[in-house]
Amino acid sequence: MESSSVDQNKSNNSLTQGITIVFVVTTYIGFTSLYATLVCVACSQLEKLGAALLTVQQTRVTSDQDRGNDSDDQVPELQTYNSEKIFRRMREQLDECIRHHQEIKR
């Protein structure tokens, strides 16, 4: 009779261990998959941020520059206005990049 109860305890322990192993493995695989997905999303967002930062300075503002006219022929007040406009646009782009970076950190 003792042999029968020992065999039943071993059987119950094996079943419990099997269920526990299945639970642990599925939890581990699920967490690893989620983590890998989140890392991929964060990396792609950082790549987008890097591309946005590289394009900040590459903005043309005045139509005279597009036509090929030199800015040396312009009046100093107009040059100041254009440089202020360029600075303002660059500042807006940098502010957008900062906001994007803060969203990535969340």
C-alpha positions as CSV (number, residue, x, y, z in Angstrom):
1,M,0.0,0.0,0.0
2,E,2.9,2.4,0.8
3,S,4.3,1.7,-2.6
4,S,1.1,2.8,-4.3
5,S,0.9,6.1,-2.3
6,V,4.6,6.8,-3.1
7,D,4.0,6.3,-6.8
8,Q,1.0,8.6,-6.6
9,N,3.0,11.3,-4.9
10,K,5.8,11.0,-7.5
11,S,3.2,11.3,-10.2
12,N,1.6,14.4,-8.6
13,N,5.0,15.9,-8.2
14,S,5.9,15.3,-11.8
15,L,2.6,16.8,-13.0
16,T,3.1,19.8,-10.8
17,Q,6.7,20.2,-12.0
18,G,5.6,19.8,-15.6
19,I,2.9,22.5,-15.3
20,T,5.4,24.8,-13.5
21,I,8.0,24.4,-16.2
22,V,5.5,25.1,-19.0
23,F,4.3,28.2,-17.1
24,V,7.8,29.5,-16.6
25,V,8.9,28.9,-20.2
26,T,5.9,30.6,-21.7
27,T,6.3,33.6,-19.3
28,Y,10.0,33.8,-20.2
29,I,9.4,33.6,-23.9
30,G,6.6,36.1,-23.7
31,F,8.6,38.6,-21.7
32,T,11.7,38.2,-24.0
33,S,9.5,38.8,-27.1
34,L,7.9,41.9,-25.6
35,Y,11.3,43.3,-24.6
36,A,12.8,42.7,-28.0
37,T,9.8,44.4,-29.7
38,L,10.1,47.5,-27.4
39,V,13.8,47.7,-28.0
40,C,13.2,47.7,-31.8
41,V,10.6,50.4,-31.5
42,A,12.9,52.6,-29.4
43,C,15.8,52.1,-31.8
44,S,13.6,53.1,-34.8
45,Q,12.5,56.2,-32.9
46,L,16.1,57.1,-32.1
47,E,17.0,56.7,-35.8
48,K,14.1,59.1,-36.7
49,L,15.4,61.6,-34.2
50,G,18.9,61.4,-35.6
51,A,17.6,62.0,-39.1
52,A,15.6,65.0,-37.9
53,L,18.7,66.4,-36.1
54,L,20.7,66.1,-39.3
55,T,18.2,68.0,-41.3
56,V,17.9,70.9,-38.9
57,Q,20.6,73.1,-40.5
58,Q,19.8,72.1,-44.1
59,T,16.8,74.5,-44.5
60,R,16.8,77.2,-47.2
61,V,14.6,80.1,-46.3
62,T,14.8,82.9,-48.9
63,S,13.6,82.8,-52.4
64,D,16.7,84.9,-53.5
65,Q,19.0,82.0,-52.4
66,D,16.9,79.6,-54.5
67,R,17.4,81.8,-57.6
68,G,21.1,81.9,-57.0
69,N,21.5,85.5,-56.0
70,D,24.3,86.2,-53.6
71,S,23.3,87.4,-50.2
72,D,26.2,89.9,-50.4
73,D,24.1,92.1,-52.7
74,Q,21.3,92.4,-50.1
75,V,20.9,95.3,-47.7
76,P,22.3,94.5,-44.2
77,E,18.8,94.8,-42.6
78,L,17.5,92.2,-45.0
79,Q,20.4,89.9,-44.2
80,T,19.7,90.3,-40.5
81,Y,16.0,89.5,-41.1
82,N,16.9,86.4,-43.1
83,S,19.4,85.2,-40.5
84,E,16.8,85.8,-37.8
85,K,14.2,83.8,-39.8
86,I,16.7,81.0,-40.3
87,F,17.6,81.0,-36.6
88,R,13.9,80.9,-35.7
89,R,13.2,78.0,-38.0
90,M,16.2,76.1,-36.7
91,R,15.0,76.8,-33.2
92,E,11.5,75.4,-34.0
93,Q,13.1,72.3,-35.5
94,L,15.3,71.7,-32.4
95,D,12.3,72.2,-30.2
96,E,10.4,69.5,-32.2
97,C,13.4,67.2,-31.8
98,I,13.5,67.8,-28.0
99,R,9.8,67.0,-27.7
100,H,10.3,63.8,-29.8
101,H,13.2,62.8,-27.5
102,Q,11.1,63.4,-24.4
103,E,8.4,61.2,-25.9
104,I,10.9,58.4,-26.6
105,K,12.0,58.5,-23.0
106,R,8.5,57.9,-21.7
